């Protein structure tokens, strides 16, 4: 019975109390501290992001693809627009992801893929830059929190999609 409790609005997001009359101070979300909106948001985002990442992996295993800005993930690995060569999962390493920064991936052999030289953001017009094996993507249009966690799950476990 979703949405049966009273609405709790935190940081422009709606949550619903699981018990009638409950307030945020009464909500305990598997590890979130009572009365802490920040802790509640963090734990909720992590759980939703991990579940979303698993759903994306299931789609890849079924032969689907996941497009995020200039990145396209498939069962075989990742492509980077406008290049068509697939980068195998074993060559991709998650470095970091955050809404203010974007996503950093270490891609073995990236200079060969993009033509050997570093690509500045303006040069690519695709929302990313490269420097050596480091790929920084900043135009994914992801939702803060959950999508970044889901992307981390996809990159870290993507090699299992090919199995």
ROSE-4610 file (N, C-alpha, C; in Angstrom, 1 decimal, always signed):
// ROSE-4610
residu = [X/X/X/X/X/X/X/X/X/X/X/X/X/X/X/X/X/X/X/X/X/X/X/X/X/X/X/X/X/X/X/X/X/X/X/X/X/X/X/X/X/X/X/X/X/X/X/X/X/X/X/X/X/X/X/X/X/X/X/X/X/X/X/X/X/X/X/X/X/X/X/X/X/X/X/X/X/X/X/X/X/X/X/X/X/X/X/X/X/X/X/X/X/X/X/X/X/X/X/X/X/X/X/X/X/X/X/X/X/X/X/X/X/X/X/X/X/X/X/X/X/X/X/X/X/X/X/X/X/X/X/X/X/X/X/X/X/X/X/X/X/X/X/X/X/X/X/X/X/X/X/X/X/X/X/X/X/X/X/X/X/X/X/X/X/X/X/X/X/X/X/X/X/X/X/X/X/X/X/X/X/X/X/X/X/X/X/X/X/X/X/X/X/X/X/X/X/X/X/X/X/X/X/X/X/X/X/X/X/X/X/X/X/X/X/X/X/X/X/X/X/X/X/X/X/X/X/X/X/X/X/X/X/X/X/X/X/X/X/X/X/X/X/X/X/X/X/X/X/X/X/X/X/X/X/X/X/X/X/X/X/X/X/X/X/X/X/X/X/X/X/X/X/X/X/X/X/X/X/X/X/X/X/X/X/X/X/X/X/X/X/X/X/X/X/X/X/X/X/X/X/X/X/X/X/X/X/X/X/X/X/X/X/X/X/X/X/X/X/X/X/X/X/X/X/X/X/X/X/X/X/X/X/X/X/X/X/X/X/X/X/X/X/X/X/X/X/X/X/X/X/X/X/X/X/X/X/X/X/X/X/X/X/X/X/X/X/X/X/X/X/X/X/X/X/X/X/X/X/X/X/X/X/X/X/X/X/X/X/X/X/X/X/X/X/X/X/X/X/X/X/X/X/X/X/X/X/X/X/X/X/X/X/X/X/X/X/X/X/X/X/X/X/X/X/X/X/X/X/X/X/X/X/X/X/X/X/X/X/X/X/X/X/X/X/X/X/X/X/X/X/X/X/X/X/X/X/X/X/X/X/X/X/X/X/X/X/X/X/X/X/X/X/X/X/X/X/X/X/X/X/X/X/X/X/X/X/X/X]
num = [1/1/1/2/2/2/3/3/3/4/4/4/5/5/5/6/6/6/7/7/7/8/8/8/9/9/9/10/10/10/11/11/11/12/12/12/13/13/13/14/14/14/15/15/15/16/16/16/17/17/17/18/18/18/19/19/19/20/20/20/21/21/21/22/22/22/23/23/23/24/24/24/25/25/25/26/26/26/27/27/27/28/28/28/29/29/29/30/30/30/31/31/31/32/32/32/33/33/33/34/34/34/35/35/35/36/36/36/37/37/37/38/38/38/39/39/39/40/40/40/41/41/41/42/42/42/43/43/43/44/44/44/45/45/45/46/46/46/47/47/47/48/48/48/49/49/49/50/50/50/51/51/51/52/52/52/53/53/53/54/54/54/55/55/55/56/56/56/57/57/57/58/58/58/59/59/59/60/60/60/61/61/61/62/62/62/63/63/63/64/64/64/65/65/65/66/66/66/67/67/67/68/68/68/69/69/69/70/70/70/71/71/71/72/72/72/73/73/73/74/74/74/75/75/75/76/76/76/77/77/77/78/78/78/79/79/79/80/80/80/81/81/81/82/82/82/83/83/83/84/84/84/85/85/85/86/86/86/87/87/87/88/88/88/89/89/89/90/90/90/91/91/91/92/92/92/93/93/93/94/94/94/95/95/95/96/96/96/97/97/97/98/98/98/99/99/99/100/100/100/101/101/101/102/102/102/103/103/103/104/104/104/105/105/105/106/106/106/107/107/107/108/108/108/109/109/109/110/110/110/111/111/111/112/112/112/113/113/113/114/114/114/115/115/115/116/116/116/117/117/117/118/118/118/119/119/119/120/120/120/121/121/121/122/122/122/123/123/123/124/124/124/125/125/125/126/126/126/127/127/127/128/128/128/129/129/129/130/130/130/131/131/131/132/132/132/133/133/133/134/134/134/135/135/135/136/136/136/137/137/137/138/138/138/139/139/139/140/140/140/141/141/141/142/142/142/143/143/143/144/144/144/145/145/145/146/146/146/147/147/147/148/148/148/149/149/149/150/150/150/151/151/151/152/152/152/153/153/153/154/154/154/155/155/155/156/156/156/157/157/157/158/158/158/159/159/159/160/160/160/161/161/161/162/162/162/163/163/163]
x = [+0.8/+0.0/+0.9/+1.4/+2.3/+1.4/+2.1/+1.5/+0.4/+0.4/-0.7/-0.5/+0.8/+1.1/+1.1/+1.4/+1.5/+2.7/+2.6/+3.7/+4.8/+6.1/+7.2/+8.0/+8.2/+8.9/+10.3/+11.3/+12.7/+13.5/+14.1/+14.9/+14.2/+13.0/+12.1/+11.8/+11.9/+11.6/+10.5/+9.5/+8.4/+8.7/+8.5/+8.6/+7.3/+6.9/+5.7/+6.0/+5.4/+5.5/+4.9/+5.5/+5.0/+3.9/+3.9/+2.8/+2.0/+0.7/-0.2/+0.3/+0.4/+0.8/+2.3/+3.1/+4.5/+5.1/+6.1/+6.8/+8.3/+9.0/+10.4/+11.2/+10.9/+11.6/+11.2/+10.1/+9.7/+10.2/+10.7/+11.0/+12.4/+12.5/+13.8/+14.0/+14.9/+15.0/+16.3/+16.3/+17.4/+18.8/+19.0/+20.4/+20.4/+19.3/+19.3/+19.0/+19.7/+19.5/+18.1/+17.5/+16.2/+16.3/+15.4/+15.4/+16.4/+17.1/+18.2/+17.7/+17.3/+16.8/+18.0/+19.2/+20.3/+20.7/+20.6/+20.9/+19.9/+18.6/+17.5/+17.7/+18.0/+18.2/+19.4/+20.5/+21.7/+21.4/+20.8/+20.5/+19.5/+18.4/+17.4/+18.0/+18.9/+19.5/+20.4/+21.2/+22.0/+21.2/+20.2/+19.4/+18.7/+18.1/+17.4/+18.4/+19.6/+20.6/+21.2/+21.4/+21.9/+20.9/+19.6/+18.5/+18.4/+18.5/+18.5/+19.7/+20.9/+22.0/+21.9/+21.3/+21.0/+20.0/+19.0/+18.0/+18.7/+19.6/+20.4/+21.2/+21.9/+22.7/+21.9/+20.7/+19.8/+19.4/+19.2/+18.8/+20.0/+21.2/+22.4/+22.6/+22.4/+22.5/+21.5/+20.3/+19.3/+19.5/+20.6/+21.0/+20.6/+20.1/+19.7/+20.9/+20.7/+21.8/+21.3/+22.3/+22.0/+22.8/+22.1/+22.7/+22.6/+23.8/+23.9/+24.8/+24.2/+24.9/+25.8/+27.1/+27.9/+28.3/+27.9/+28.3/+27.1/+27.5/+26.5/+27.1/+26.4/+26.8/+26.0/+26.7/+26.1/+26.7/+26.3/+26.8/+28.3/+28.8/+30.2/+31.1/+30.5/+31.3/+30.7/+31.5/+31.0/+31.5/+30.7/+31.2/+31.1/+31.9/+32.0/+31.7/+30.6/+30.3/+31.4/+31.7/+31.2/+32.0/+32.8/+33.7/+32.8/+33.1/+32.3/+32.9/+34.2/+34.9/+34.3/+34.1/+33.6/+34.8/+34.7/+35.7/+35.3/+36.0/+35.6/+35.6/+34.7/+34.5/+35.8/+36.7/+38.0/+38.9/+38.6/+39.4/+38.8/+37.7/+37.0/+37.1/+37.5/+37.5/+36.8/+35.9/+35.2/+36.2/+36.2/+37.1/+36.3/+35.3/+34.4/+33.2/+32.2/+31.0/+30.4/+30.0/+29.3/+28.6/+27.4/+26.6/+27.4/+28.2/+28.9/+30.1/+30.6/+31.8/+31.6/+30.6/+30.4/+30.9/+31.4/+31.9/+33.3/+34.1/+35.5/+35.6/+36.1/+36.3/+37.8/+38.5/+39.8/+39.6/+40.0/+39.7/+41.1/+41.5/+42.8/+42.8/+43.8/+43.9/+43.1/+42.6/+41.7/+42.4/+43.7/+44.3/+44.2/+44.4/+44.3/+42.8/+41.9/+40.5/+40.1/+40.6/+40.2/+41.2/+42.2/+43.2/+44.5/+44.8/+46.1/+46.2/+45.4/+45.6/+44.4/+44.7/+43.7/+42.6/+41.4/+40.2/+39.7/+39.6/+39.0/+37.5/+36.8/+35.3/+34.8/+35.3/+34.8/+35.1/+36.2/+36.5/+35.6/+35.1/+34.2/+32.8/+32.3/+30.9/+30.0/+30.5/+29.7/+29.6/+30.2/+30.1/+31.1/+32.3/+33.3/+34.7/+35.7/+37.1/+37.9/+39.1/+40.0/+41.4/+42.1/+43.5/+44.2/+45.0/+45.6/+44.5/+44.5/+43.4/+42.2/+42.2/+41.1/+40.0/+38.8/+37.7/+36.8/+36.5/+35.6/+34.4/+33.2/+32.0/+31.1/+30.6/+29.9/+28.5/+28.1/+26.8/+25.9/+25.8/+25.0/+23.5/+23.3/+21.9/+21.3/+22.1/+21.7/+21.0/+20.1/+19.5/+20.6/+20.7/+21.7/+21.4/+22.5/+22.3/+22.1/+20.9/+20.6/+21.2/+21.2/+21.8/+23.3/+23.9/+25.4/+25.8/+25.0/+25.2/+24.9/+23.8/+23.5/+24.6/+25.2/+26.3/+27.5/+27.8/+28.9/+28.7/+27.5/+27.2/+27.4/+26.9/+27.0/+28.4/+29.3/+30.7/+31.4/+31.2/+31.9/+31.5/+30.3/+29.8/+29.5/+29.9/+29.5/+30.1/+31.3/+31.9/+31.0/+30.2/+29.3/+28.1/+27.9/+26.9/+27.2/+28.4/+28.9/+28.8/+28.6/+28.6/+27.3]
y = [-1.2/+0.0/+1.3/+1.6/+2.8/+4.1/+5.1/+6.4/+6.4/+5.5/+5.5/+6.5/+6.7/+7.6/+9.0/+9.9/+11.3/+11.6/+12.6/+13.0/+13.8/+13.4/+14.1/+14.7/+16.0/+16.6/+17.1/+16.5/+16.9/+17.2/+18.3/+18.7/+18.5/+19.0/+18.9/+17.5/+16.5/+15.1/+14.7/+13.9/+13.4/+12.1/+11.9/+10.6/+10.4/+9.2/+8.9/+8.1/+8.5/+7.8/+6.4/+5.5/+4.1/+3.8/+4.7/+4.6/+5.8/+5.7/+6.9/+7.8/+9.1/+10.1/+10.2/+9.4/+9.4/+10.7/+11.2/+12.4/+11.9/+12.8/+12.5/+12.0/+12.6/+12.2/+10.8/+10.2/+8.9/+7.8/+8.3/+7.4/+6.8/+5.5/+4.9/+4.1/+4.5/+3.9/+3.0/+1.8/+0.9/+1.5/+2.1/+2.7/+4.2/+4.8/+6.3/+6.7/+7.7/+8.1/+8.8/+8.5/+9.1/+10.6/+11.3/+12.7/+13.4/+12.7/+13.3/+13.2/+14.3/+14.3/+14.0/+14.5/+14.2/+12.7/+12.1/+10.7/+9.9/+10.3/+9.6/+9.7/+10.9/+11.1/+10.3/+10.3/+9.5/+8.0/+7.5/+6.0/+5.7/+6.5/+6.3/+6.3/+7.3/+7.4/+6.2/+5.8/+4.6/+3.4/+3.2/+2.0/+2.0/+3.1/+3.3/+3.2/+3.9/+3.8/+2.4/+1.7/+0.3/-0.6/-0.4/-1.2/-0.8/+0.5/+1.0/+0.4/+0.4/-0.2/-1.6/-2.4/-3.8/-4.0/-3.1/-3.2/-2.9/-1.9/-1.6/-2.8/-3.4/-4.6/-5.7/-5.9/-7.0/-6.7/-5.4/-5.0/-5.3/-5.0/-5.3/-6.8/-7.5/-9.0/-9.6/-8.9/-9.3/-8.8/-8.1/-7.7/-6.2/-5.5/-4.1/-3.2/-1.9/-1.0/+0.2/+0.9/+2.0/+3.2/+4.2/+5.4/+6.5/+7.1/+8.2/+9.2/+10.2/+11.3/+10.7/+10.9/+10.4/+8.9/+8.3/+7.0/+6.0/+4.9/+3.8/+2.5/+1.9/+0.7/-0.5/-1.5/-2.8/-3.9/-5.1/-6.3/-6.5/-5.9/-6.0/-5.0/-3.9/-2.8/-1.5/-0.5/+0.9/+1.5/+2.4/+3.2/+4.6/+5.5/+6.9/+7.6/+8.4/+9.1/+10.2/+10.4/+9.8/+8.6/+8.0/+6.9/+5.6/+4.7/+3.4/+2.2/+2.3/+1.1/+0.9/-0.4/-0.8/-1.0/-0.4/-0.5/-1.7/-2.7/-3.9/-3.5/-4.2/-3.9/-4.0/-4.9/-5.1/-3.8/-2.9/-1.7/-0.5/-0.7/+0.5/+0.4/+1.5/+1.5/+2.8/+2.6/+3.7/+4.5/+5.8/+6.6/+7.4/+8.2/+9.0/+9.5/+9.9/+10.5/+11.4/+12.6/+13.5/+14.5/+15.0/+15.9/+17.2/+17.7/+19.0/+18.8/+17.5/+17.3/+16.5/+15.6/+14.7/+13.3/+12.6/+11.2/+11.1/+10.4/+10.1/+8.6/+8.2/+6.8/+6.7/+5.7/+5.4/+4.3/+4.6/+3.8/+3.4/+2.2/+1.8/+1.9/+2.6/+2.7/+3.9/+4.8/+5.9/+6.7/+7.1/+7.9/+7.3/+6.0/+5.4/+5.4/+5.4/+5.4/+6.8/+7.8/+9.2/+9.9/+9.2/+9.7/+10.2/+9.8/+10.1/+11.4/+12.4/+13.7/+13.9/+14.7/+15.1/+15.9/+15.6/+16.3/+17.3/+18.5/+19.5/+19.5/+19.9/+19.9/+20.6/+21.7/+22.4/+21.7/+20.9/+20.2/+19.1/+18.4/+17.3/+17.6/+18.7/+19.1/+18.0/+17.0/+15.9/+15.8/+16.8/+16.9/+16.1/+15.9/+15.2/+15.7/+15.3/+15.7/+14.4/+14.4/+13.3/+13.8/+13.1/+13.4/+12.1/+11.6/+10.3/+9.2/+8.4/+7.3/+7.8/+9.1/+9.6/+10.2/+9.8/+10.3/+11.0/+12.3/+13.0/+13.4/+12.9/+13.2/+14.0/+15.1/+16.1/+16.4/+15.8/+16.1/+14.9/+14.2/+13.0/+13.3/+14.4/+14.8/+13.8/+13.4/+12.4/+13.1/+12.4/+12.9/+12.8/+13.8/+13.7/+12.5/+11.9/+10.8/+9.4/+9.1/+7.8/+7.4/+8.2/+7.9/+7.7/+8.5/+8.4/+7.1/+6.7/+5.4/+4.2/+4.4/+3.3/+3.2/+4.3/+4.3/+3.6/+3.9/+3.2/+1.7/+1.3/-0.1/-0.8/-0.1/-0.6/-0.7/+0.3/+0.2/-0.8/-0.9/-1.8/-3.3/-3.5/-4.9/-5.2/-4.2/-4.4/-5.6/-6.0/-7.2/-8.5/-8.5/-9.6/-9.6/-8.5/-8.5/-9.3/-9.5/-10.3/-11.8/-12.2/-13.6/-14.3]
z = [+0.0/+0.0/+0.0/-1.1/-1.2/-1.0/-0.5/-0.3/+0.7/+1.6/+2.6/+3.8/+4.1/+5.2/+4.8/+5.8/+5.5/+4.7/+3.8/+3.0/+3.8/+3.6/+4.2/+3.0/+3.0/+1.9/+2.4/+1.7/+2.1/+0.8/+0.8/-0.4/-1.7/-1.7/-2.9/-3.4/-2.5/-2.8/-1.8/-2.3/-1.5/-1.0/+0.3/+0.9/+1.7/+2.0/+2.7/+3.9/+5.0/+6.3/+6.1/+6.7/+6.6/+7.7/+8.7/+9.7/+9.7/+9.9/+10.0/+11.1/+10.8/+11.8/+12.0/+11.4/+11.6/+10.9/+11.6/+11.0/+10.7/+10.1/+9.7/+11.0/+12.1/+13.3/+13.7/+13.2/+13.6/+12.6/+11.4/+10.4/+10.6/+10.5/+10.5/+9.2/+8.4/+7.0/+7.0/+7.6/+7.5/+7.7/+8.8/+9.0/+9.0/+8.6/+8.7/+10.1/+10.6/+12.0/+12.1/+13.2/+13.5/+13.6/+12.9/+13.0/+12.1/+11.3/+10.4/+9.0/+8.4/+7.0/+6.1/+6.4/+5.6/+5.5/+6.7/+6.7/+6.0/+6.1/+5.5/+3.9/+3.4/+2.0/+1.5/+2.2/+1.8/+1.7/+2.8/+2.8/+1.7/+1.6/+0.5/-0.9/-1.1/-2.4/-2.7/-1.7/-1.9/-2.3/-1.6/-1.8/-3.2/-3.5/-4.8/-5.9/-5.7/-6.8/-7.0/-5.9/-6.1/-6.8/-6.5/-7.1/-8.6/-8.9/-10.3/-11.1/-10.5/-11.1/-11.4/-10.5/-10.8/-11.9/-12.0/-13.1/-14.4/-14.5/-15.7/-16.1/-15.1/-15.4/-16.0/-15.5/-16.0/-17.4/-17.7/-19.1/-20.0/-19.6/-20.4/-20.6/-19.6/-19.7/-20.7/-20.8/-21.7/-23.1/-23.3/-24.7/-25.0/-23.9/-24.1/-24.0/-24.0/-23.9/-23.0/-22.4/-21.5/-22.1/-22.5/-23.0/-22.0/-21.7/-20.8/-21.4/-22.0/-22.7/-23.8/-23.8/-24.9/-24.7/-23.5/-23.2/-23.6/-24.2/-24.4/-23.8/-22.9/-22.3/-22.9/-23.2/-23.8/-23.0/-23.4/-22.8/-23.1/-24.2/-24.6/-23.9/-23.5/-22.9/-23.1/-23.5/-23.6/-24.9/-25.5/-26.6/-26.2/-26.8/-26.5/-27.8/-27.8/-29.1/-29.4/-30.6/-31.8/-32.3/-31.4/-31.8/-31.8/-32.6/-32.7/-32.1/-31.8/-31.2/-29.8/-29.5/-28.2/-27.2/-26.1/-25.1/-24.1/-24.1/-23.3/-21.8/-21.0/-19.6/-18.8/-19.2/-18.5/-18.6/-19.5/-19.7/-19.0/-18.3/-17.7/-16.2/-15.6/-14.1/-13.6/-12.7/-12.1/-11.2/-11.3/-10.5/-9.5/-10.0/-9.1/-9.9/-9.1/-9.7/-8.7/-9.1/-8.3/-9.1/-8.7/-9.5/-9.9/-9.0/-9.3/-10.2/-10.3/-11.0/-12.3/-12.3/-13.4/-13.1/-14.0/-13.9/-14.4/-13.6/-14.1/-14.2/-15.4/-15.6/-16.2/-15.7/-16.3/-17.3/-18.5/-19.7/-20.3/-20.1/-20.6/-22.2/-22.7/-24.1/-24.7/-23.8/-24.3/-25.3/-25.2/-26.2/-27.6/-27.7/-29.0/-29.6/-28.7/-29.1/-29.7/-29.0/-29.4/-30.4/-30.8/-31.7/-31.1/-29.9/-29.3/-28.6/-28.8/-28.1/-27.1/-26.2/-25.2/-25.8/-25.5/-26.0/-25.0/-25.3/-24.4/-24.5/-23.5/-23.6/-24.8/-25.2/-26.4/-27.7/-27.7/-28.9/-29.2/-28.1/-28.3/-28.6/-28.1/-28.2/-27.7/-27.0/-26.6/-25.0/-24.4/-22.9/-22.2/-22.7/-22.0/-22.4/-21.6/-21.9/-21.6/-22.2/-22.0/-21.7/-20.8/-20.5/-20.2/-21.1/-20.9/-20.9/-19.9/-19.8/-19.0/-18.6/-17.8/-18.7/-18.5/-19.3/-18.2/-18.4/-17.6/-18.4/-17.9/-18.6/-17.7/-18.2/-17.4/-17.9/-18.9/-19.5/-19.5/-18.4/-18.4/-18.0/-17.5/-17.1/-16.1/-15.1/-14.2/-13.0/-12.3/-11.1/-10.0/-9.2/-8.1/-7.2/-6.8/-5.9/-6.6/-6.9/-7.4/-8.7/-9.7/-11.0/-10.9/-10.1/-10.0/-9.3/-8.3/-7.6/-8.6/-9.4/-10.4/-11.4/-11.9/-12.9/-12.3/-11.0/-10.4/-10.4/-10.0/-10.0/-11.4/-12.4/-13.8/-14.2/-13.9/-14.3/-13.5/-12.2/-11.4/-11.6/-12.0/-12.2/-13.7/-14.6/-16.0/-16.6/-16.2/-16.7/-16.6/-15.6/-15.4/-16.4/-17.1/-18.1/-19.3/-19.5/-20.7/-20.4/-19.2/-18.8/-19.1]
